[in-house]
Amino acid sequence: MSTRKPATIAVRTGIESDTQHNAVVPPIYLSTNYGFSAFGDVPKYDYTRSGNPNRGLLEKTLYQLESGQGAVITNCGTSALNLLATSLLGPNDLIIAPHDCYGGSYRLFNTRAQKGDFKVLFVDQSDPQALSHALAQKPKLVLVETPSNPLVRVVDIEQICQQAHAVDALVAVDNTFLTPVYQKPLELGADIVIHSTTKFINGHSDVIGGVVITKTHELAEELAWWGNCIGATGTPFDSYMTLRGLRTLSARMRVHEESATHILEFLKKHALVGNIYHPSLPTHPGHQIALKQQSGFGSMLSFEFAGSFEQLKTFVSGLQLFSLAESLGGVESLICHPASMTHRAMGEAALAEAGVSQQLLRLSVGLEDADDLIADLEQAFALALEQN
Ligand SMILES: *Cc1c(COP(=O)(O)O)cnc(C)c1O
């Protein structure tokens, strides 16, 4: 079983497991509660906040794909991060987070730290000196996000795990951008993997969800206890939908990446494109690490628009196949201006610190035909040039 490839695991999970009607696809159980067959005989599932067959199947599939031993499905990626931080850390414990992490993660850790729930340090984890300095303060948890959002910076998971474990810190990796199809953090030494399943894992922009996956059974049990205690767990319907999306993950990731490669070729040659950020580019500072620790480069990319801000706005509103919207990893292509959208909660100083400029645009390359996507970019750039 364990030697099966991810595509096979995801497609076959739960198939033909229905014992009542031999349904090929596992049925959805919306019931909030389950009967006790006898007095005092606690069933496997009793109340849906603590457990549900659809959520259980999604958990098992995701931890198998990530080579973990347990998982907790949460109602969003943010609550997965919140579950992790609030259950594992107390007021005197320190978490080290990337200085360029997802905007919502930054807001969560920052405001909770201000309230005194735990301490946080935002660190450039690609700077060995900054990282060593932070680790000397004996954190309890190190959060890694690679590739990062929105600049797709890459850090060395294996190396950070070695350094963090040397000071007895746990390492959690937010693997939302690559998914287990292209990166397996637990195999690189991490203790925990986090996903916003809202993104590639569900992949259809119609479910908000998250997961915490652990290397050990014990840590999963502890987090499941907390998930039930604070009410962070996901709903049966969301779990059903997410598993439906997950079945095609490998196939989708391949096409996402192939189209991103074509788009990069086009962008490289365009006069209105400045720096491009994608780990596949040999000029990308994390290119060598990406080659070592990833089995694909992924499809998230960003670039600096090399015209005026007015031209940038014309370009963005001229696009017809890239919707101006937050989120990523769905079948539909998206464009995002991080400074005014996903990352606006960071504030100007933190944005500058993280290198997120007003000229930066992020693309989530969807599954439309790549030729059509390139034609769309081309006509929108032309509109921007006309404006000059
Ligand atoms: C979207 C996202 C999150 C937050 O997940 P939600 O499902 O929106 O709560 C966390 N990390 C990364 C990298 C994300 O892209």
The ligand as a Tripos MOL2 file, in Angstrom:
@<TRIPOS>MOLECULE
LIG
   15    15     1     0     0
SMALL
NO_CHARGES

@<TRIPOS>ATOM
      1 C1         -4.3550   31.0630    2.2320 C.3       1 LIG1
      2 C2         -3.1700   30.6980    3.0190 C.ar      1 LIG1
      3 C3         -3.2670   30.5030    4.4080 C.ar      1 LIG1
      4 C4         -4.5590   30.7200    5.1680 C.3       1 LIG1
      5 O1         -5.5320   29.7720    4.8250 O.3       1 LIG1
      6 P1         -7.1180   30.0820    4.8730 P.3       1 LIG1
      7 O2         -7.7040   28.8020    4.3860 O.co2     1 LIG1
      8 O3         -7.3930   31.2400    3.9920 O.co2     1 LIG1
      9 O4         -7.4640   30.4010    6.2870 O.co2     1 LIG1
     10 C5         -2.1190   30.1330    5.0710 C.ar      1 LIG1
     11 N1         -0.9330   29.9700    4.4270 N.ar      1 LIG1
     12 C6         -0.8160   30.1620    3.0990 C.ar      1 LIG1
     13 C7          0.5120   29.9750    2.4450 C.3       1 LIG1
     14 C8         -1.9220   30.5420    2.3470 C.ar      1 LIG1
     15 O5         -1.7890   30.7400    1.0340 O.3       1 LIG1
@<TRIPOS>BOND
     1     1     2 1
     2     2     3 ar
     3     2    14 ar
     4     3     4 1
     5     3    10 ar
     6     4     5 1
     7     5     6 1
     8     6     7 2
     9     6     8 1
    10     6     9 1
    11    10    11 ar
    12    11    12 ar
    13    12    13 1
    14    12    14 ar
    15    14    15 1
@<TRIPOS>SUBSTRUCTURE
     1 LIG1         1 GROUP 0 **** ****
